[in-house]
Amino acid sequence: MKTFSSLDIIDPIARALREEGYTTPTPIQAQAIPKILQGNDLLGCAQTGTGKTAAFAIPVLQRLSSRPAPGRRKKIRSLVLTPTRELALQIGESFSAYGRHTGLANKVIFGGVGQKPQADALRKGVDIVVATPGRLLDLMNQGHLHLKDIEIFVLDEADRMLDMGFIHDIRKVLAALPEKKQSLFFSATMPKEILSLAGSILHNPSKVTVTPVSSTVDTIDQQVYFVDKGNKNRLLVHLLKNPDIATALVFTRTKHGADKVVKYLLRHDISAEAIHGNKSQNARQRALKNFKAQTTRILVATDIAARGIDVDDLEYVINYDLSNIPETYVHRIGRTGRAGAAGTALSFCNAEEKAYLRDIEKLTSKTIPVIDHHPFPLTDHQPAAAAPQQGQQSNGRPGLKNRAKNSGRRWSVKTRKSR
C-alpha cells in the first residue's frame, strides 16, 4: 500500500499533510499525483468522495513551488474552474491547508457577494485562483484579472458544469488561456459530450478511473422507504428520534421545499437550516459552519449543493425527494461514505417517484433494500414482482439477513464515532 511519503512530495506539503492527519492516499490520489507531477495532462473519472480535490491540489502546489514565478508581484499561475460556490470554497480550503508552508497564495472568487474584496485580493497578487465561471468572466471583462500566465488549468466536476449550462462560459475561459499549459480534467461521469469537451482541452492525457462510471461507494448502506408525499415530514421526524443520527444532510428537489422542511423540523424542536441558491452567501456559509460544528443538527439542501458540501465523518444523507436524474442520486449520497468511511443513505419514495427509483437502480446496478416496517407506509405501494436476490425475499421486503440487522428497530443505524 502506498503512503504519501512514497509519492515524492516535497517537505513543505508533506509536513502539512501530516498536520492534517493524512498518511495513506486514496486510489485516485495514488494514481493521479505522480502523473500530474510528471507534467502530463490528465483525464480523471472519479465520483465525489474519492479524495479528488487533494489528487490535483497537492501536485499543483508542488509544481508551482518547484518553479518560482519571476518578479516580486504574484501572478495567477493556476486556475481551478468549478461549478458551485460551495465547492469552490471547499477547494480553496484544501489549497490553504496543503499549501500552508509553501508561501503560495490562493483566492476563491464566486458570484452572489460583493466583488470588491475579490478584486482587491487579485490586485495584490495571488498564485492560484479557484473560481465559478460567471464571476470569473465578470472580473476578466472588467480588467481585474487575466489568464495569460496560467501554467496549470483544472476543470473540476465537468459533467455538473454541463448540466448547469456552463458550456459557453467554459469555452470563453478556454479561449483566454495560453496554448502552452498543463490541463487537468475531472468528471464523475463520461458521456459523449464530456469526452468531446475533454478532447478539446487535453493533449495526449494520462487517464485515471478509480470507480465504474456512476457507481455508488460500497461502504454506503442504502435504504429506501415507500411513503406518501404528505407523510414525508412525519417520517423524517420519526427517524430523527433516533439519537444515533447526530447530524444528517437532507436533500429536497426545490428551494421552497427545503424551506418548508426546515420550518417543520423547527416546530418539532429539531435544529435545522437550509442551504440553496436563494440564500445569501453569508447565510449559506453560516449554515454550513453551524452544521460542521453540530450546533445545527440537520442541513437541508437542494442539488446545487450536492457536490459542494464537504463535512468530515458525515454518516447520514437523507433523500427527502428522489431526484429525477439518477446521476444526481450518486452525487448526493457521495457526501457520506467518503474516503472509505462508512455511511448511510436513506431515501423517501412516493408513488410518483417509483420511476426515479427504477432509473437509479438501473444506473447503479444495485437493488436498494426496502424498509417497510415504519409508521407511514405508502398506501398504494405494490412491490413489483422480481426474482429474489440473495438476502431478500421475493415480496420486496428485506430478507432475513436485513431483518436480523434491523431487529428491534424501525431503521438501521450505526454508532457514531466520538469526535
C-alpha positions, 0 to 999 in steps of 0.5 A: 500500500502506498503512503504519501511519503512514497509519492515524492512530495516535497517537505513543505506539503508533506509536513502539512499533510501530516498536520492534517492527519493524512498518511495513506492516499486514496486510489485516485490520489495514488494514481493521479499525483505522480502523473500530474507531477510528471507534467502530463495532462490528465483525464480523471473519472472519479465520483465525489468522495474519492479524495479528488480535490487533494489528487490535483491540489497537492501536485499543483502546489508542488509544481508551482513551488518547484518553479518560482514565478519571476518578479516580486508581484504574484501572478495567477499561475493556476486556475481551478474552474468549478461549478458551485460556490460551495465547492469552490470554497471547499477547494480553496480550503484544501489549497490553504491547508496543503499549501500552508508552508509553501508561501503560495497564495490562493483566492476563491472568487464566486458570484452572489457577494460583493466583488470588491474584496475579490478584486482587491485580493487579485490586485495584490497578487495571488498564485492560484485562483479557484473560481465559478465561471460567471464571476470569473468572466465578470472580473476578466471583462472588467480588467481585474484579472487575466489568464495569460500566465496560467501554467496549470488549468483544472476543470473540476466536476465537468459533467455538473458544469454541463448540466448547469449550462456552463458550456459557453462560459467554459469555452470563453475561459478556454479561449483566454488561456495560453496554448502552452499549459498543463490541463487537468480534467475531472468528471464523475461521469463520461458521456459523449459530450464530456469526452468531446469537451475533454478532447478539446482541452487535453493533449495526449492525457494520462487517464485515471478511473478509480470507480465504474462510471456512476457507481455508488461507494460500497461502504454506503448502506442504502435504504429506501422507504415507500411513503406518501408525499404528505407523510414525508415530514412525519417520517423524517421526524420519526427517524430523527428520534433516533439519537444515533443520527447526530447530524444528517444532510437532507436533500429536497428537489426545490428551494421552497421545499427545503424551506418548508422542511426546515420550518417543520423540523423547527416546530418539532424542536429539531435544529435545522437550516437550509442551504440553496441558491436563494440564500445569501452567501453569508447565510449559506456559509453560516449554515454550513459552519453551524452544521460542521460544528453540530450546533445545527443538527440537520442541513437541508439542501437542494442539488446545487449543493450536492457536490459542494458540501464537504463535512468530515465523518458525515454518516447520514444523507437523507433523500427527502425527494428522489431526484429525477436524474439518477446521476444526481442520486450518486452525487448526493449520497457521495457526501457520506461514505467518503474516503472509505468511511462508512455511511448511510443513505436513506431515501423517501419514495412516493408513488410518483417517484417509483420511476426515479427509483427504477432509473437509479437502480438501473444506473447503479446496478444495485437493488436498494433494500426496502424498509417497510416496517415504519409508521407511514407506509405508502398506501398504494405501494405494490412491490413489483414482482422480481426474482429474489436476490440473495438476502431478500425475499421475493415480496420486496421486503428485506430478507432475513439477513436485513431483518436480523440487522434491523431487529428491534428497530424501525431503521438501521443505524450505526454508532457514531464515532466520538469526535 
